[in-house]
Every structure is written in C-alpha cells, then in structure tokens.
Amino acid sequence: MSAITDGPELRARIKQVIVERLKLEMNPEEIGDEAPLFGEGLGLDSIDALELVLGIEQAFGVKIEDEEVGAQALGSVATLARFLAAKQTG
C-alpha cells in the first residue's frame, strides 16, 4: 500500500468517501477543508459519525480506535487528512 500523505489528493478522496458513505446531496468539492463536519458545518450527527468511521476504515485501512480519537480526527476534512497521514507514518 502506498504511503498516505496529507495533500489535495487525500482531501479530495476523503470528501468523496464522506459524500458516498453518507449519501449526501452535494458534490465533494463543496465541502471545505476546514469546515466542521458536525454541528454548524455539514451538520452530521452520531449516526453519520459511525457510518463515516466505517467508511474511513474501509477506504484507507486505518483504524479509529475510540470515540475520543474519532472526535478529534473527524473535526474537519483537514484534521482527518492529518490523522490519516500520521497513522500511516506512525
């Protein structure tokens, strides 16, 4: 498996996973890198979080160990990209 690096390609792939897994009625490009995924941002809820964790784990082969790690990693596309890149190198 190739190394995951935090860049435009990774962020675009994350957005694609978010839109596909959650069946959002929007284009992946409409999601801002720094926009919150929960609350004021995309308005995702706890059910969406579960589905998103499963999607991320399947798409990237990276395990999100617990709720606390997930809460930090799933803050935005940018935080998720940094998390995935760190998991790959760490």
N, C-alpha and C positions, 0 to 999 in steps of 0.2 A: 504494500500500500504506500502511495506517495505521501510525503510529509504535508501536513496541513499548515498553511501559513495565513496569517491574518492579512487579507488584501481584498480588492474588489471582487475577485472571482469567488472567494469564500463567502463574502457577504451576499453576493447575488444568489449563491446556492442555498444559503440559509433562508433567504426571503422566499425562494421557490418552495422549499420544504414547508415553511410556515403557511403559505397560500394553499399548497396542495393538501397538506395534512388537515388543516382546519377548514378547508373548502370555503375560503374567503372570496367574496365577490369583488376582487380587486386585482390589479397587476402587481407582481412582486416589486417592480420599480417604484411603486407608490409608497412603499414602506421606507421611512427614513432610517439611516444607520443608527442615529442616536435617539430616535423616538421610543418612548416607553412601550413595551409590548402589552403591559397590563395597565388598568386604570385609565388615565387620560389619553394614552397613546392609542393602540389598536383596540383597547377595551376588552382584552381577553380575560377569561375567568379561570377558576381552578380546574374545571373540566378541560378547557383548552390547554392548560399547563400540562396536564397528564398526557394528552394526545401529542403535544409538542415534544415532550421529553421522549416519548416512544419514537417519534419521527426522527429526532436528532440522533438518538442511539442507533436506529436502523441506518440512517443515511451516512453517518460519519463513523460508526463503530466506536463511539466514545460513551462511556457510562457516566450518567449523572447520579452520583452516589446517594444523595439525600436531599431533603426539602430545602435545607439551608444553602447548600451548594447550588441547587436549582434556582432558588430565588435570586441569588447573585448573578448566576450565569444567564438567566432569562430576562435580565433587566431591559436589554435592547439588542438589536442585531449586532451592534459593535461589541457589547460585553460578551455576547455568545461567541462571536468570532474570536475574541481574545481568549476565552475559556477553551475553545476547541484547539487553538494553536498551542496554548500552554500544555494541554493534556497530551498533545502529540509529541511535544519536545520533552515533557517531564516524565 
